[in-house]
Amino acid sequence: MYRFTLFTSALALAAGTAHGADDELLVFDYSGFEDPEFHQPYVAAHGDSPAFSFFGDEEEAFQKIVGGFRADVTHVCAGSVNKWVEAEIVEPWDTGLIPTFADLDADLVGSEIAPGDAAFFIPTDFGSTAIAYNPDEVPEDAVQTLEVFNDPAYAGRLSIPDNVDDAYALAYLAVGVTDWTTATDEEFEAASDWLRGVHNNLRTYWVDVAELTQLMATGEVLVAWAWNEVFPALVEEGLPAGFEREPAEGSSLWLCGYVNMADGPGSEEKAYDYLNALLDPVSTEPLLVSGFGHANRSGMGAFSQEELAASGLEAIDAPVLAQLPLPVAVREKHSEEFERIKAGF
C-alpha cells in the first residue's frame, strides 16, 4: 500500500481542511482517508463526501481538540482511546444505530474497546506488523525469530518504526509477552532492555512506509519491523520482498477506528451515516487494495487467503499481540522510556 499510511503520511501535509459539498459533518482524519471509495454509501445518500480536516499524528490531533478545535468524528488507533476518553472529549457510540456492529470481527472489538454499552471506539481498519526482509540477502531461516534484530550479521542494516506502540509490541513479543495489557513491571523492564540492546544494531528508526521502502530498495536496510503495507509496496516496485508474520515469538496486529466527538458541531445522524458507510462490506475491497484490513468480518470473508496474503493480512499460525488500548499511565511510561532508548540511554 503506500498511497498513504495510518500513522505518518500526513506529516508533510499540514493540518488543513478539505471541504466537500456536505458541510454538515466534519471528519478529523489522516490524509488519504477522504477517498470517496471508502465511504460510497454516504456519498450515495448525501450527494458528496463530508468535510475533512487532517492531522499528522494522534498527539497533534489530541492537542488541537483540547485546544478548542471542534469536529464530529475522529480517526484514532486503539492505543489512544483511553487518553481521549479520560479527557472527556468523546462520547459513546450507540451500537444500536450501527447495523453491522454484530458483524464486526470479535477479535477487533473486545471488552477492552467496547465494555458493555460504552462503545467509545468502533474499529474500522487494521493491519499487521511483522518482519519485512530482502530474501536475496537474508535467508528465510534468519527471520524465523525476532532475534534477527540482535544478529550481528545485519548490524547497521536493520530498522524498526519510530512509533512507541509498534516498538513495544515487538519488544514484548521478543521477551515472550503476547498480551501487553497484563504485562508486569518486570516484563516492561525486560522489553525495554531488549529494545535498548537492539538500538545499537539499527540503521535508523523509520518514520513512514515511503522512507522504509526507499531504504530497502537501496539495500541500506535488509530487515525491518514493518507494517503490512510495506510488502505490497516493495512488490509493486519490483523489489525483492519477504514478509514473515510467523517467527517463533509471533507478530502484532494494530487497529484503528473512529470516536464520536462530544459536542460535535455537525449532524449526529450523518456521523452514524459516515461510520456505517465505512463499515459496509462494499468498503472492504477499496480498503484492502490500499493495504488496510476491514473490521467487517463478512467483507473480509469474501477474499481468499491468497488475496489477503498479498496484503500481508492472511490467517497465521503464530502468537499475535493485539495492540489494544493501554491505561494512559502505562502508555506514557512506554513513551518516556522509548524516547530515552532512542537517545542512547
C-alpha positions in Angstrom: 0.0 0.0 0.0 1.7 3.2 0.4 -0.6 5.6 -1.1 -0.8 6.9 2.5 -0.3 5.5 5.9 -2.3 5.5 9.1 0.3 7.0 11.3 2.5 9.3 9.5 1.8 10.1 5.8 0.3 13.4 6.7 3.3 14.7 8.5 4.2 16.6 5.3 0.6 17.8 4.9 -0.2 20.5 7.5 -3.4 20.0 9.3 -5.7 21.7 6.7 -9.3 21.2 5.8 -10.8 19.9 2.6 -14.5 20.7 2.3 -16.9 18.5 0.4 -20.3 19.9 -0.6 -21.8 18.3 2.6 -20.5 20.6 5.3 -22.9 19.2 8.0 -20.2 16.7 9.0 -16.6 17.3 9.8 -14.3 14.3 9.9 -10.9 14.8 11.6 -8.6 12.2 9.9 -5.3 11.1 8.5 -4.7 12.3 5.0 -5.9 9.7 2.4 -9.0 8.5 4.3 -11.0 11.2 2.5 -11.0 8.8 -0.5 -14.7 8.5 -1.5 -14.2 4.8 -2.3 -14.0 4.2 1.4 -17.5 5.6 2.1 -19.5 5.3 -1.1 -22.9 4.6 0.7 -22.5 8.1 2.4 -21.9 9.7 -1.0 -24.9 7.9 -2.4 -27.1 9.1 0.4 -25.9 12.7 0.7 -24.5 13.6 -2.7 -20.9 14.1 -1.6 -18.3 13.3 0.9 -18.3 15.1 4.3 -15.8 17.8 5.0 -12.4 16.6 6.2 -9.7 18.2 8.4 -6.3 16.5 8.6 -3.6 15.8 11.2 -0.2 14.3 11.1 -0.3 12.1 14.3 -2.7 11.5 17.1 -0.9 13.6 19.7 -1.3 16.6 17.3 -4.9 15.8 16.9 -5.5 15.4 20.6 -3.8 18.7 21.4 -5.8 20.5 18.7 -9.1 19.1 20.1 -8.3 20.0 23.8 -7.3 23.4 22.5 -10.8 24.1 21.2 -11.0 22.7 17.7 -14.3 21.1 17.0 -15.0 18.0 14.8 -17.8 15.5 14.6 -15.8 12.2 14.3 -12.1 11.5 14.6 -10.0 8.6 13.3 -7.7 7.2 16.1 -5.9 4.0 16.8 -6.7 1.8 19.7 -3.7 2.8 21.8 -5.0 6.4 22.1 -8.6 5.6 23.1 -8.2 5.7 26.9 -6.5 9.1 26.8 -9.3 10.6 24.7 -12.0 9.0 27.0 -10.3 10.3 30.1 -10.1 13.8 28.7 -13.9 13.7 28.2 -13.7 14.8 24.6 -15.6 11.8 23.2 -18.9 10.3 23.8 -20.1 6.7 23.4 -21.5 5.4 20.1 -25.0 3.9 20.2 -24.3 0.4 18.8 -28.0 0.0 18.1 -27.6 2.6 15.3 -24.7 0.6 13.7 -26.4 -2.3 11.7 -23.0 -4.0 11.1 -21.9 -3.9 14.7 -22.7 -7.6 15.3 -20.7 -8.5 12.2 -17.5 -6.8 13.3 -14.6 -9.1 13.9 -14.8 -10.1 17.5 -11.0 -10.1 17.8 -11.1 -6.4 17.0 -13.9 -5.3 19.3 -13.2 -7.0 22.6 -14.3 -5.9 26.1 -11.2 -3.6 26.3 -12.7 -1.4 23.5 -16.4 -1.7 23.9 -17.2 -2.6 27.5 -20.9 -3.1 28.0 -22.8 -0.3 26.2 -19.9 2.2 26.5 -18.6 1.8 22.9 -16.3 4.8 22.8 -14.4 3.4 19.8 -15.6 1.5 16.8 -12.9 -0.3 14.9 -12.9 0.1 11.1 -9.4 -0.8 9.8 -6.5 -2.8 10.9 -3.1 -4.2 9.8 -0.2 -6.4 10.8 3.3 -5.6 11.9 6.0 -8.2 11.2 9.4 -8.8 9.6 9.9 -7.3 6.2 13.2 -8.5 4.6 15.2 -8.8 1.4 15.1 -12.5 0.5 18.0 -12.1 -1.9 20.3 -11.1 1.0 18.6 -12.6 4.1 17.9 -16.4 4.3 14.4 -17.4 5.4 15.8 -19.2 8.4 17.2 -15.9 9.8 13.7 -14.4 10.1 12.2 -17.3 12.0 13.0 -15.4 15.2 12.8 -11.8 16.3 16.3 -12.3 17.5 17.3 -11.4 13.9 17.3 -7.8 15.2 20.2 -8.8 17.5 22.0 -10.7 14.8 25.5 -9.1 14.3 25.4 -10.2 10.6 22.8 -7.5 10.0 24.1 -4.8 12.3 23.6 -1.4 10.8 21.1 -2.7 8.2 18.1 -3.1 10.5 15.2 -0.7 11.2 12.2 -0.5 13.4 9.4 2.1 13.5 9.7 5.4 15.2 6.4 4.6 16.9 6.2 3.6 20.5 3.3 1.1 20.2 5.0 -0.8 17.3 8.3 -0.8 19.1 6.9 -2.1 22.4 4.8 -4.7 20.5 8.0 -6.0 19.0 9.9 -5.9 22.3 7.1 -7.6 24.4 6.9 -10.4 21.8 10.6 -10.8 21.9 10.6 -11.4 25.6 7.6 -13.8 25.5 4.7 -11.4 26.2 1.7 -11.7 23.9 -0.8 -9.6 25.9 0.6 -6.3 26.8 -2.5 -5.3 28.8 -1.3 -7.8 31.5 2.5 -7.1 31.3 4.2 -6.8 34.7 6.8 -4.2 35.7 9.5 -6.9 35.2 8.2 -7.7 31.7 8.3 -4.0 30.9 11.9 -3.7 32.1 12.8 -6.8 30.1 11.2 -5.4 26.9 12.9 -2.1 27.4 16.3 -3.8 27.9 15.7 -5.7 24.7 14.9 -2.5 22.8 18.0 -0.9 24.3 20.1 -3.8 23.0 18.6 -3.6 19.5 19.1 0.2 19.4 22.8 -0.1 18.6 22.1 -2.5 15.7 19.8 -0.2 13.9 20.5 1.8 10.7 17.6 4.1 11.6 14.1 4.3 13.1 11.8 4.6 10.1 9.1 7.2 10.1 6.8 6.3 7.1 6.5 3.5 4.6 7.8 5.6 1.7 11.1 6.1 3.7 11.4 2.4 4.6 10.6 1.3 1.1 13.4 3.5 -0.2 15.8 2.3 2.5 15.1 -1.3 1.5 15.2 -0.5 -2.2 18.8 0.8 -1.9 19.9 -2.1 0.3 20.6 0.2 3.3 18.1 -1.8 5.3 17.8 -5.6 4.9 15.4 -6.4 7.8 12.7 -4.2 9.3 9.8 -4.4 11.7 7.2 -3.1 9.4 3.6 -2.6 8.7 2.0 -5.0 6.2 1.6 -2.3 3.5 5.4 -2.3 3.1 5.2 -5.8 1.5 2.9 -4.9 -1.5 4.7 -1.6 -1.9 8.0 -3.4 -2.4 6.4 -6.0 -4.7 4.8 -3.2 -6.7 8.2 -1.6 -7.2 9.6 -5.0 -8.5 11.9 -5.3 -5.5 12.8 -8.5 -3.7 10.4 -8.7 -0.8 9.5 -11.1 2.0 7.1 -10.6 4.9 7.4 -13.0 7.8 4.4 -13.0 10.1 5.2 -16.3 11.8 8.5 -16.0 13.6 8.7 -18.2 16.7 7.7 -15.3 19.0 4.9 -14.1 16.8 3.9 -10.7 15.3 1.5 -7.9 16.1 -1.9 -6.6 15.0 -2.8 -2.9 15.1 -6.3 -1.5 14.7 -7.8 1.9 14.2 -11.3 3.3 14.1 -13.5 6.3 14.9 -14.5 8.1 18.1 -17.6 10.2 18.3 -16.6 13.7 19.5 -18.5 15.3 22.3 -20.4 18.4 21.3 -19.6 18.0 17.6 -20.9 21.0 15.6 -22.5 18.9 12.8 -25.2 16.3 12.3 -25.1 13.4 14.6 -27.3 11.4 12.2 -24.7 12.0 9.5 -21.9 10.9 11.9 -23.6 7.5 12.0 -24.2 7.5 8.3 -20.5 8.0 7.7 -19.4 5.3 10.2 -21.9 2.9 8.7 -20.6 3.6 5.2 -17.1 2.8 6.3 -18.2 -0.4 7.9 -20.3 -1.5 4.9 -18.9 -4.6 3.1 -18.7 -2.5 -0.1 -15.8 -0.6 1.6 -13.7 -3.8 2.1 -12.2 -4.0 -1.3 -11.0 -0.4 -1.7 -9.6 -0.5 1.9 -7.8 -3.8 1.1 -6.4 -2.5 -2.2 -4.9 0.3 -0.2 -3.4 -2.2 2.3 -5.9 -2.0 5.1 -7.8 -4.8 6.7 -11.5 -4.1 7.2 -13.3 -4.6 10.6 -16.3 -6.1 8.8 -15.9 -9.9 9.1 -18.2 -10.8 6.2 -16.5 -8.3 3.9 -13.1 -9.7 4.7 -14.5 -13.2 4.3 -15.2 -12.6 0.6 -11.5 -12.7 -0.1 -9.3 -15.8 -0.3 -6.3 -16.3 2.0 -4.1 -15.9 -1.1 -5.6 -12.5 -1.8 -5.2 -11.5 1.8 -1.6 -12.8 1.8 -0.8 -10.3 -1.0 -1.5 -7.6 1.5 0.1 -9.3 4.5 -3.2 -10.0 6.2 -3.7 -13.7 5.8 -4.6 -16.0 8.8 -1.4 -17.2 10.6 -0.4 -19.9 13.0 1.7 -18.0 15.4 1.3 -15.8 18.5 -0.3 -12.5 17.9 0.0 -9.4 20.2 -3.1 -7.2 19.6 -2.2 -3.6 20.1 -5.3 -2.9 22.3 -5.8 0.2 24.4 -3.5 0.6 27.4 -4.0 2.7 30.6 -2.8 6.2 30.0 -0.1 5.9 32.6 1.3 2.7 31.1 1.4 4.2 27.6 3.1 7.3 28.9 5.6 5.1 30.7 6.3 3.3 27.3 6.7 6.7 25.6 9.1 8.1 28.1 11.3 5.0 28.1 11.2 4.8 24.3 12.5 8.4 24.0 15.3 7.5 26.4 16.3 4.5 24.4 16.3 6.4 21.1 18.5 9.0 22.7 21.0 6.2 23.7 20.2 5.9 27.4 
